[in-house]
Amino acid sequence: MNQYIISRNLSNLRKNLKVVYETKYNESMDLNNVFSELEDIDKASLIFNDTISNQSIKKLQSIINHLGNQTVIVTTFNFIQINENILFEILNLIGSTRRINLFNIENGKLVVEFLSNKQIQSNMQHNEHVLKMINKEIHNQYQKPLYNEKKLMQELVRLKEDYEELYEKYLNTHQRMQYAFRELHKFKRSAWTYKRKYLQYELILSNLDRINIYKSKITKKNLKKMLKVILKKVK
């Protein structure tokens, strides 16, 4: 649906019109209420995001006819989306009553400003010369890589979502690794505790082994000798 927006700047009392053409299909909107507001418009901004229908061009003609002589018209075209013949039909339509002041082409957008008739009257020869320059510049732009802002924004959003998903995986992995390191540290501490106990028991077992060895070497004969030695020392 096309949009028709009328606003007033209270600081300088200027009244502005903004029309955004977003569909190539016919619209059923009655513009009589819009026409009644157009006579004292200071600036009209016409934005063409898509190729418009013949019916919309006729309504555009009516809008231009209702604008006063004081109105400056600024048109903005997304010439990647708009049919070239329609684009120049619109420029010729406006240029038939107003003089082209300046134009700029950048990143697939063409901006053309038309002076008010109070500033200077339309000059067909001048406009034709400028339109030829615009046509040449547009074809030069076609040879350059054009960037579709909408697609770039979609890619940026997708990239952001992919980054967030990857970062979430990183956090989960990092948390699992932290948990694994904590458990490993606990295991090492437990293992060292068990190792100390094992070393203690190993010493006891070693002593028991010695006792058993010595015990196996004790005989009645050795025992009598030991008793004699002890008795001598006691005396």
GUVEX-883528 format. One line per field, with one value per residue: residue number from 1; x, y, z of N, C-alpha, C in turn. Coordinates in Angstrom, 1 decimal, always signed. Layout:
% residues N
i	[NUM  ...]
n_x	[X  ...]
n_y	[Y  ...]
n_z	[Z  ...]
ca_x	[X  ...]
ca_y	[Y  ...]
ca_z	[Z  ...]
c_x	[X  ...]
c_y	[Y  ...]
c_z	[Z  ...]
//
This chain:
% residues 235
i	[1  2  3  4  5  6  7  8  9  10  11  12  13  14  15  16  17  18  19  20  21  22  23  24  25  26  27  28  29  30  31  32  33  34  35  36  37  38  39  40  41  42  43  44  45  46  47  48  49  50  51  52  53  54  55  56  57  58  59  60  61  62  63  64  65  66  67  68  69  70  71  72  73  74  75  76  77  78  79  80  81  82  83  84  85  86  87  88  89  90  91  92  93  94  95  96  97  98  99  100  101  102  103  104  105  106  107  108  109  110  111  112  113  114  115  116  117  118  119  120  121  122  123  124  125  126  127  128  129  130  131  132  133  134  135  136  137  138  139  140  141  142  143  144  145  146  147  148  149  150  151  152  153  154  155  156  157  158  159  160  161  162  163  164  165  166  167  168  169  170  171  172  173  174  175  176  177  178  179  180  181  182  183  184  185  186  187  188  189  190  191  192  193  194  195  196  197  198  199  200  201  202  203  204  205  206  207  208  209  210  211  212  213  214  215  216  217  218  219  220  221  222  223  224  225  226  227  228  229  230  231  232  233  234  235]
n_x	[+0.8  +0.5  +1.9  +0.8  +1.8  +1.4  +3.0  +3.9  +6.3  +6.8  +8.7  +9.5  +7.2  +6.8  +5.2  +5.0  +5.0  +5.0  +5.3  +5.2  +5.8  +5.1  +4.2  +3.4  +0.9  -2.5  -4.1  -6.8  -7.3  -8.9  -8.0  -8.9  -9.0  -6.4  -5.6  -6.9  -5.1  -2.9  -2.2  -0.7  +1.7  +5.2  +7.4  +7.6  +8.2  +8.9  +8.9  +10.1  +9.9  +9.4  +8.4  +5.7  +2.1  +0.2  -2.1  -1.3  +0.5  -1.1  -2.5  -0.3  +0.2  -2.1  -1.6  +0.7  -0.4  -2.0  -0.3  +1.2  +2.9  +5.0  +6.1  +8.8  +10.0  +11.2  +12.5  +13.0  +14.4  +14.6  +16.4  +17.2  +15.0  +13.0  +11.4  +13.1  +12.0  +9.6  +10.7  +11.9  +9.6  +8.2  +10.0  +10.0  +7.4  +7.2  +9.1  +8.0  +6.7  +8.4  +11.7  +14.7  +16.9  +19.2  +20.9  +21.6  +23.4  +23.7  +24.7  +22.6  +20.4  +18.6  +18.4  +16.5  +16.1  +13.6  +13.1  +11.0  +8.4  +8.4  +10.9  +12.4  +11.4  +10.3  +12.6  +12.7  +14.8  +17.0  +16.2  +16.1  +18.8  +19.9  +18.5  +19.5  +22.1  +21.6  +20.5  +22.8  +24.5  +23.1  +23.3  +26.0  +26.2  +25.0  +27.0  +28.6  +29.1  +26.2  +24.6  +22.2  +20.3  +18.4  +18.8  +21.4  +20.9  +19.4  +21.2  +23.0  +21.5  +21.1  +23.8  +24.3  +22.5  +23.6  +26.1  +25.3  +24.2  +26.5  +28.1  +26.6  +26.9  +29.6  +29.7  +28.2  +30.0  +32.3  +31.4  +30.9  +33.5  +34.7  +33.3  +34.3  +37.0  +36.9  +35.8  +38.0  +40.0  +39.0  +39.1  +41.8  +42.6  +41.3  +42.5  +45.1  +44.7  +43.9  +46.3  +48.1  +47.1  +47.4  +50.3  +50.8  +49.7  +51.2  +53.7  +53.1  +52.5  +54.9  +56.5  +55.2  +55.8  +58.6  +58.6  +57.5  +59.4  +61.6  +60.5  +60.2  +62.8  +63.5  +64.4  +64.4  +67.0  +68.2  +66.7  +67.4  +70.0  +69.6  +68.3  +70.3  +72.1  +70.7  +70.3  +73.0  +73.5  +71.7  +72.6]
n_y	[-1.2  +2.2  +5.2  +8.2  +11.1  +13.9  +16.6  +19.2  +21.6  +23.0  +24.9  +26.5  +26.7  +25.4  +23.3  +20.0  +17.3  +13.8  +11.1  +7.6  +5.2  +1.9  -0.3  -2.0  -2.5  -1.6  +0.9  +1.5  +3.7  +6.7  +9.9  +12.5  +13.8  +14.1  +15.8  +18.2  +19.2  +20.1  +22.6  +24.5  +23.3  +23.2  +21.5  +18.6  +15.2  +12.5  +9.2  +6.3  +3.1  +0.9  -0.3  +1.6  +1.5  +2.3  +3.5  +4.6  +6.4  +8.3  +9.2  +10.4  +12.5  +14.0  +14.8  +16.4  +18.4  +19.7  +20.8  +23.8  +26.8  +27.3  +25.0  +22.8  +19.9  +16.7  +13.8  +10.3  +7.4  +3.9  +2.6  +0.0  -1.6  -0.4  -0.1  +1.2  +2.7  +3.6  +5.1  +7.3  +8.3  +9.3  +11.3  +13.0  +13.8  +15.3  +17.2  +18.6  +20.8  +21.9  +22.9  +21.0  +20.9  +19.6  +16.4  +13.1  +10.1  +7.1  +4.0  +2.5  +4.3  +7.0  +10.4  +13.2  +16.6  +19.1  +22.5  +25.0  +26.8  +29.4  +30.0  +29.6  +29.3  +26.4  +24.8  +23.3  +22.5  +22.6  +20.6  +18.3  +18.0  +17.4  +15.1  +13.3  +13.1  +11.9  +9.4  +8.4  +8.2  +6.4  +4.0  +3.7  +3.1  +0.6  -1.0  -1.3  -3.0  -3.3  -2.6  -4.1  -2.8  -3.9  -6.7  -6.8  -6.1  -8.2  -10.3  -9.4  -9.6  -12.4  -13.2  -12.2  -13.8  -16.3  -15.9  -15.5  -18.0  -19.6  -18.5  -19.2  -22.0  -22.1  -21.1  -23.1  -25.2  -24.3  -24.1  -26.8  -27.7  -26.4  -27.6  -30.3  -29.9  -29.2  -31.5  -33.2  -32.1  -32.7  -35.4  -35.8  -34.9  -36.7  -39.1  -38.6  -38.7  -41.4  -42.5  -41.8  -43.2  -45.8  -45.9  -45.8  -48.2  -49.9  -49.7  -50.9  -53.5  -54.2  -54.3  -56.3  -58.4  -58.5  -59.3  -61.8  -63.0  -63.0  -64.4  -66.9  -67.7  -68.2  -70.6  -73.5  -73.8  -71.4  -69.8  -70.6  -69.8  -67.0  -66.5  -67.2  -65.2  -62.9  -63.4  -63.3  -60.6  -59.5  -60.3]
n_z	[+0.0  -0.9  +0.7  +2.1  +3.5  +5.4  +6.9  +9.4  +10.1  +13.0  +13.9  +11.7  +10.3  +8.0  +5.6  +4.7  +2.3  +2.0  +0.0  -0.4  -2.6  -2.8  -4.0  -7.1  -7.9  -8.6  -6.7  -4.4  -3.0  -2.2  -3.2  -2.6  -0.2  +0.3  -1.9  -1.1  +0.7  -0.5  -1.7  -0.3  +0.2  +1.0  +0.5  -1.4  -1.1  -3.0  -3.1  -4.6  -4.4  -5.8  -9.1  -10.4  -11.1  -14.1  -13.3  -10.9  -11.8  -13.1  -10.9  -9.6  -11.4  -10.9  -8.3  -8.6  -10.2  -8.3  -6.5  -5.3  -6.8  -5.2  -4.3  -3.8  -5.3  -4.5  -5.7  -5.2  -6.3  -6.3  -8.4  -9.0  -8.7  -10.1  -13.3  -16.0  -18.1  -16.9  -14.8  -16.2  -17.4  -15.2  -14.4  -16.7  -16.6  -14.2  -14.8  -16.9  -15.9  -14.0  -13.2  -13.4  -10.7  -9.4  -9.3  -7.9  -7.7  -6.0  -4.6  -5.9  -5.7  -6.9  -6.7  -7.4  -7.7  -8.1  -8.8  -7.3  -9.0  -8.3  -7.8  -10.3  -13.7  -15.6  -17.8  -20.8  -22.5  -20.9  -19.0  -20.6  -21.2  -18.7  -18.1  -20.0  -19.0  -16.6  -17.5  -18.7  -16.5  -14.9  -16.5  -16.3  -13.6  -13.6  -14.5  -12.3  -9.2  -7.4  -4.3  -2.5  -0.1  +1.6  +1.3  +2.3  +4.9  +5.7  +5.5  +7.4  +9.8  +9.7  +10.0  +12.5  +14.1  +13.6  +14.8  +17.5  +18.1  +17.8  +19.8  +22.0  +21.9  +22.5  +25.1  +26.5  +26.0  +27.2  +29.9  +30.4  +30.2  +32.3  +34.4  +34.0  +34.5  +37.2  +38.3  +37.7  +39.2  +41.8  +41.6  +41.5  +44.0  +45.6  +44.7  +45.6  +48.3  +48.7  +47.8  +49.8  +52.0  +50.9  +50.8  +53.6  +54.4  +52.9  +54.1  +56.5  +55.7  +54.6  +56.8  +58.2  +56.5  +56.9  +59.6  +59.3  +57.9  +59.6  +61.7  +60.5  +60.6  +63.2  +65.4  +67.8  +68.7  +68.1  +69.7  +72.3  +72.4  +72.2  +74.6  +76.5  +75.9  +76.7  +79.4  +80.3  +79.9  +81.7  +84.2]
ca_x	[+0.0  +1.3  +1.7  +0.7  +2.1  +1.5  +3.5  +4.2  +7.4  +6.3  +9.7  +9.5  +5.8  +6.8  +4.3  +5.7  +4.3  +5.8  +4.6  +6.1  +5.2  +5.7  +3.5  +3.2  -0.5  -3.4  -4.6  -8.2  -7.5  -9.5  -7.0  -9.5  -8.6  -5.0  -5.6  -7.3  -4.1  -1.6  -2.0  +0.3  +2.9  +6.4  +8.3  +7.0  +9.2  +8.2  +9.9  +9.6  +10.7  +9.0  +7.7  +4.3  +1.2  -0.3  -3.1  -0.6  +1.1  -2.2  -2.7  +0.8  -0.1  -3.1  -0.9  +1.6  -1.3  -2.6  +0.8  +1.4  +4.1  +6.1  +6.6  +10.0  +9.8  +12.4  +12.2  +14.0  +14.1  +15.4  +16.4  +17.4  +13.7  +12.1  +11.5  +13.8  +11.0  +8.7  +11.5  +12.0  +8.3  +7.9  +10.9  +9.5  +6.1  +7.4  +10.0  +7.2  +6.2  +9.4  +13.1  +15.6  +18.0  +20.4  +20.6  +22.7  +23.2  +24.6  +24.2  +21.3  +19.4  +18.7  +17.7  +16.4  +15.4  +13.0  +12.9  +9.7  +8.2  +8.6  +12.4  +12.7  +10.5  +10.8  +13.3  +12.7  +16.1  +17.9  +15.8  +16.5  +20.2  +20.1  +18.0  +20.5  +23.2  +21.1  +20.5  +24.2  +25.1  +22.4  +23.9  +27.4  +26.0  +24.6  +28.2  +29.2  +28.4  +25.2  +24.3  +20.8  +20.4  +17.5  +19.5  +22.5  +20.4  +19.0  +22.5  +23.6  +20.7  +21.4  +25.1  +24.2  +21.9  +24.6  +27.1  +24.7  +24.1  +27.9  +28.5  +25.8  +27.6  +30.9  +29.4  +27.9  +31.2  +33.1  +30.8  +31.1  +34.9  +34.9  +32.8  +35.2  +38.2  +36.6  +35.7  +39.3  +40.7  +38.4  +39.6  +43.2  +42.7  +40.8  +43.5  +46.3  +44.3  +44.0  +47.7  +48.7  +46.6  +48.1  +51.7  +50.8  +49.4  +52.3  +54.7  +52.7  +52.6  +56.3  +57.0  +54.7  +56.6  +59.9  +58.3  +57.3  +60.7  +62.4  +59.8  +60.6  +64.2  +63.7  +64.4  +64.6  +68.4  +68.4  +66.0  +68.2  +71.2  +69.1  +68.0  +71.6  +72.7  +69.9  +70.6  +74.3  +73.4  +70.9  +73.5]
ca_y	[+0.0  +3.5  +6.0  +9.7  +11.7  +15.4  +17.1  +20.6  +21.9  +24.2  +25.9  +27.4  +26.7  +24.8  +22.2  +19.0  +16.1  +12.7  +10.0  +6.5  +4.2  +0.6  -1.4  -1.9  -2.8  -0.4  +1.2  +1.9  +4.8  +8.0  +11.0  +13.8  +14.4  +14.5  +16.9  +19.4  +19.7  +20.2  +23.9  +25.3  +22.4  +23.8  +20.5  +17.3  +14.2  +11.4  +8.0  +5.2  +1.8  -0.2  +0.2  +1.9  +1.2  +3.4  +4.2  +5.4  +7.6  +9.3  +9.9  +11.3  +13.7  +14.8  +15.4  +17.5  +19.5  +20.3  +21.5  +25.2  +27.2  +27.4  +23.7  +22.1  +18.5  +15.9  +12.4  +9.3  +6.2  +2.7  +2.2  -1.4  -2.2  +0.3  -0.1  +2.4  +3.6  +4.2  +6.1  +8.5  +8.8  +10.1  +12.5  +13.9  +14.3  +16.4  +18.2  +19.4  +22.0  +22.4  +22.8  +20.1  +21.6  +18.7  +15.0  +12.4  +8.6  +6.4  +2.7  +2.1  +5.3  +8.2  +11.5  +14.4  +17.8  +20.1  +23.8  +25.6  +27.7  +30.7  +30.2  +29.7  +28.6  +25.2  +25.0  +21.9  +22.2  +22.3  +19.3  +17.2  +17.8  +16.8  +13.7  +12.5  +12.9  +10.9  +8.2  +7.9  +7.8  +5.1  +2.9  +3.5  +2.4  -0.8  -1.7  -1.4  -3.9  -2.6  -3.2  -4.1  -2.6  -4.9  -8.0  -6.7  -6.1  -9.6  -11.0  -8.9  -10.2  -13.8  -13.3  -12.0  -15.0  -17.4  -15.6  -15.8  -19.5  -20.1  -18.1  -20.0  -23.3  -21.9  -20.9  -24.4  -26.1  -23.7  -24.5  -28.2  -27.9  -26.0  -28.7  -31.4  -29.6  -29.2  -32.9  -33.8  -31.7  -33.5  -36.8  -35.8  -34.8  -38.0  -40.0  -38.4  -39.2  -42.8  -42.9  -41.7  -44.4  -46.9  -45.9  -46.2  -49.7  -50.6  -49.8  -51.9  -54.8  -54.4  -54.7  -57.7  -59.3  -58.7  -60.1  -63.2  -63.6  -63.2  -65.5  -68.2  -68.0  -68.5  -72.1  -73.7  -73.6  -69.9  -69.2  -70.9  -68.9  -65.6  -66.5  -67.2  -63.8  -62.0  -63.7  -62.8  -59.1  -59.1  -60.5]
ca_z	[+0.0  -0.9  +1.9  +1.9  +4.8  +5.4  +8.2  +9.5  +10.9  +13.8  +14.1  +10.6  +9.8  +6.6  +5.4  +3.8  +1.8  +1.7  -0.6  -0.6  -3.5  -2.4  -4.8  -8.5  -8.2  -8.5  -5.3  -4.4  -2.1  -2.7  -2.8  -2.6  +1.1  +0.1  -2.8  -0.5  +1.6  -1.3  -2.3  +0.5  +0.5  +0.7  -0.1  -1.6  -1.2  -3.7  -2.9  -5.5  -4.0  -6.8  -10.3  -10.1  -12.2  -14.9  -12.5  -9.9  -12.5  -13.3  -9.6  -9.4  -12.2  -10.2  -7.1  -9.1  -10.6  -7.1  -5.8  -5.6  -7.5  -4.2  -3.9  -4.3  -5.4  -4.5  -6.0  -4.8  -7.0  -6.2  -9.8  -9.1  -8.7  -11.0  -14.7  -16.5  -18.9  -15.9  -14.1  -17.0  -17.6  -14.1  -14.4  -17.7  -16.1  -13.3  -15.5  -17.8  -15.2  -13.1  -13.7  -12.6  -10.0  -9.2  -9.1  -7.3  -7.8  -5.1  -4.1  -6.4  -5.4  -7.7  -6.1  -8.4  -7.1  -9.0  -8.2  -7.4  -10.1  -7.8  -7.9  -11.7  -14.5  -16.2  -19.1  -21.3  -23.1  -19.7  -18.4  -21.5  -21.1  -17.4  -18.2  -20.7  -18.1  -15.6  -18.2  -18.9  -15.2  -14.5  -17.2  -15.7  -12.3  -13.9  -14.7  -11.0  -8.2  -6.7  -3.0  -2.1  +1.4  +2.2  +1.3  +3.2  +6.3  +6.0  +5.7  +8.7  +10.8  +9.7  +10.6  +14.0  +14.7  +13.6  +15.9  +18.8  +18.2  +18.0  +21.1  +23.0  +22.0  +23.1  +26.5  +27.0  +26.0  +28.3  +31.2  +30.5  +30.4  +33.7  +35.3  +33.9  +35.3  +38.7  +38.7  +37.6  +40.4  +42.9  +41.5  +41.8  +45.4  +46.2  +44.4  +46.5  +49.7  +48.6  +47.7  +51.1  +52.7  +50.4  +51.3  +55.0  +54.5  +52.2  +55.1  +57.5  +55.0  +54.4  +58.2  +58.4  +55.7  +57.6  +60.8  +58.9  +57.4  +60.8  +62.4  +59.9  +60.9  +64.6  +65.8  +69.2  +68.9  +68.1  +70.8  +73.5  +72.3  +72.5  +76.1  +77.2  +75.7  +77.5  +80.8  +80.6  +80.0  +82.9  +85.3]
c_x	[+0.9  +0.9  +1.7  +0.8  +2.2  +2.0  +3.8  +5.3  +7.0  +7.4  +9.8  +8.2  +5.8  +5.9  +4.9  +4.8  +5.3  +5.0  +5.6  +5.3  +5.9  +5.1  +3.3  +1.8  -1.3  -3.9  -6.0  -8.4  -8.0  -8.6  -7.6  -9.1  -7.2  -4.9  -5.9  -6.2  -2.8  -1.3  -0.9  +1.5  +4.1  +7.4  +7.5  +8.1  +8.5  +9.2  +9.3  +10.5  +10.4  +8.4  +6.2  +3.4  +0.8  -1.3  -2.4  +0.1  +0.1  -2.5  -1.6  +0.7  -1.1  -2.5  -0.1  +0.7  -1.9  -1.6  +0.9  +2.7  +5.3  +6.7  +7.8  +9.7  +11.1  +12.0  +13.3  +13.6  +15.1  +15.5  +16.8  +16.1  +12.8  +12.4  +12.1  +12.8  +10.1  +9.4  +11.5  +10.7  +7.9  +8.7  +10.4  +8.2  +6.3  +8.2  +9.2  +6.7  +7.3  +10.8  +13.9  +16.7  +19.3  +19.9  +21.9  +22.4  +24.2  +24.0  +22.8  +20.1  +19.7  +17.8  +17.7  +15.6  +14.9  +12.7  +11.4  +9.6  +8.4  +10.1  +12.8  +11.8  +11.2  +11.5  +13.5  +14.1  +17.1  +17.5  +16.2  +18.0  +20.5  +19.6  +18.9  +21.7  +22.8  +21.0  +21.9  +24.8  +24.4  +23.1  +25.3  +27.3  +25.7  +25.9  +29.0  +28.4  +27.4  +24.8  +22.9  +20.7  +19.5  +18.1  +20.7  +22.1  +20.0  +20.2  +23.1  +22.8  +21.0  +22.8  +25.1  +23.6  +22.9  +25.7  +26.6  +24.6  +25.5  +28.4  +27.8  +26.5  +28.9  +30.7  +29.1  +29.1  +32.1  +32.7  +31.1  +32.6  +35.3  +34.5  +33.8  +36.5  +38.0  +36.5  +37.1  +40.1  +40.3  +39.0  +41.0  +43.4  +42.3  +41.9  +44.7  +46.0  +44.4  +45.5  +48.4  +48.4  +47.3  +49.5  +51.8  +50.7  +50.5  +53.4  +54.4  +52.9  +54.0  +56.9  +56.5  +55.5  +58.0  +59.7  +58.2  +58.6  +61.6  +61.8  +60.1  +62.0  +64.5  +63.4  +64.6  +66.1  +68.7  +67.8  +66.7  +69.4  +70.8  +68.9  +69.3  +72.2  +72.0  +70.2  +72.0  +74.2  +72.7  +71.8  +74.5]
c_y	[+1.2  +4.3  +7.5  +10.3  +13.2  +15.8  +18.6  +20.8  +23.2  +25.2  +26.9  +27.4  +26.2  +23.5  +21.2  +17.8  +15.0  +11.5  +8.8  +5.5  +2.9  -0.5  -1.0  -2.1  -1.5  -0.3  +1.8  +3.1  +6.1  +9.1  +12.3  +14.5  +14.9  +15.8  +18.2  +20.0  +20.1  +21.7  +24.7  +24.4  +23.1  +22.8  +19.2  +16.3  +12.9  +10.3  +6.8  +4.0  +0.7  +0.5  +0.4  +1.6  +2.4  +4.2  +5.1  +6.6  +8.7  +10.0  +10.8  +12.6  +14.6  +15.5  +16.6  +18.7  +20.3  +21.1  +22.9  +25.5  +27.2  +26.1  +23.2  +20.6  +17.7  +14.4  +11.5  +8.0  +5.1  +2.1  +0.8  -2.1  -1.6  +0.1  +1.2  +3.3  +4.3  +5.4  +7.4  +9.1  +9.8  +11.4  +13.5  +14.5  +15.5  +17.5  +19.0  +20.7  +22.6  +22.1  +21.9  +21.0  +20.8  +17.3  +14.3  +10.9  +8.0  +5.1  +2.3  +3.1  +6.5  +9.3  +12.7  +15.4  +18.7  +21.4  +24.2  +26.6  +29.2  +31.1  +30.5  +28.8  +27.4  +25.5  +23.6  +21.5  +21.8  +20.9  +18.1  +16.9  +17.0  +15.3  +12.8  +12.2  +11.8  +9.5  +7.5  +7.4  +6.5  +3.9  +2.6  +2.7  +1.0  -1.6  -2.0  -2.4  -3.0  -3.4  -3.0  -4.0  -3.6  -6.2  -7.9  -6.7  -7.5  -10.5  -10.7  -9.6  -11.7  -14.1  -13.2  -13.2  -16.1  -17.2  -15.9  -17.3  -20.1  -19.7  -18.9  -21.4  -23.2  -21.8  -22.3  -25.3  -25.6  -24.2  -26.0  -28.5  -27.5  -27.1  -29.9  -31.1  -29.6  -30.7  -33.6  -33.4  -32.4  -34.9  -36.9  -35.8  -36.1  -39.1  -39.9  -38.9  -40.7  -43.3  -42.8  -42.9  -45.7  -47.0  -46.3  -47.7  -50.5  -50.7  -50.9  -53.3  -55.2  -54.9  -56.1  -58.7  -59.6  -59.6  -61.6  -63.9  -63.9  -64.4  -66.8  -68.6  -68.4  -70.0  -72.2  -73.5  -72.2  -69.3  -69.4  -70.0  -67.5  -65.5  -66.4  -65.8  -62.8  -62.2  -63.2  -61.2  -58.7  -59.3  -59.3]
c_z	[+0.0  +0.3  +1.5  +3.3  +4.7  +6.8  +8.2  +10.5  +11.7  +14.0  +12.9  +9.8  +8.3  +6.6  +4.4  +3.5  +1.6  +1.2  -0.9  -1.4  -3.3  -3.2  -6.2  -8.9  -8.0  -7.1  -5.4  -3.6  -2.8  -2.2  -2.6  -1.3  +1.0  -0.8  -2.1  +0.4  +0.8  -1.7  -1.6  +0.9  +0.1  +0.0  -0.2  -1.9  -1.8  -3.7  -3.7  -5.2  -5.0  -8.0  -10.0  -11.4  -13.0  -14.1  -11.5  -10.5  -12.8  -12.0  -9.2  -10.2  -11.5  -9.0  -7.6  -9.5  -9.4  -6.3  -6.2  -6.3  -6.5  -3.8  -4.6  -4.2  -5.4  -4.7  -5.7  -5.5  -6.6  -7.6  -10.1  -9.3  -9.7  -12.5  -15.2  -17.3  -17.9  -15.2  -14.9  -17.4  -16.5  -14.1  -15.5  -17.3  -15.2  -14.0  -16.5  -17.2  -14.3  -13.6  -12.8  -12.0  -9.9  -9.1  -8.5  -7.4  -6.9  -4.6  -4.6  -6.2  -6.3  -7.1  -7.1  -7.7  -8.1  -8.2  -8.2  -8.5  -9.7  -7.9  -9.4  -12.5  -15.2  -17.5  -19.7  -21.9  -22.0  -19.1  -19.3  -21.4  -19.8  -17.5  -19.0  -19.8  -17.1  -16.3  -18.4  -17.6  -14.7  -15.1  -16.7  -14.4  -12.5  -14.0  -13.4  -10.1  -7.4  -5.4  -2.7  -0.6  +2.1  +2.4  +2.3  +4.6  +6.7  +6.3  +7.1  +9.9  +10.9  +10.3  +12.1  +14.7  +14.7  +14.7  +17.3  +19.1  +18.5  +19.4  +22.2  +23.1  +22.7  +24.6  +27.1  +27.0  +27.1  +29.7  +31.4  +30.8  +31.8  +34.7  +35.2  +34.6  +36.8  +39.1  +38.6  +38.8  +41.6  +42.8  +41.9  +43.3  +46.1  +45.9  +45.3  +47.9  +49.7  +48.5  +49.0  +52.0  +52.3  +50.8  +52.7  +55.1  +53.9  +53.2  +56.1  +56.9  +54.9  +55.8  +58.5  +57.7  +56.3  +58.8  +60.4  +58.5  +58.7  +61.6  +61.9  +60.2  +62.3  +64.8  +67.3  +69.6  +69.0  +69.3  +72.1  +73.5  +72.7  +74.0  +76.9  +77.1  +76.6  +79.0  +81.2  +80.8  +81.2  +84.1  +85.3]
//
